[in-house]
Amino acid sequence: MFITTLSFAQTKSNILFDQRTLIKKFHTIDQLEGLKKGELVKLYIERVNEVITVLPYIALSNEANVSLSDIGIKENSDNLKLLKKHHETTTEAFESTSNLITEFVPYADTEKIIWSILYYEEMIKKIRIGVNGNF
């Protein structure tokens, strides 16, 4: 649950998502094969967190710490309330998803967990590259 609190605690109420949501490292299959299943599940959760958080915003921005005003959206009370509500809803969804992953994914074959982590990492790379090809 610490991951959840840290990931969704927004430092500013006017930003889409912050840097703490983003994973810090990508892995090779060899690196992942050297990890225990519990470590793999943690990585899996972190990648799901980034996808759940960033995906709704990719038409607006794929960069962390972008504020509403940075993308031309007025920071009026209605828009700030809407963004706050979305952050709260996303936090609740991630907590539920994290609980499900924690309980169910350990039953998966290790190679499928590894494949899933690599798949999420490829998605994240594509999201981060964005339309202009900047990574």
Secondary structure by P-SEA (a helix, b strand, c coil): caaaaaaaccccccccccccccccccccaaaaaaccaaaaaaaaaaaaaaaaccccccccccccccccccccccccaaaaaaaaaaaaaaaaaaaaaaaaaacccccccaaaaaaaaaaaaaaaaaaaacccccc
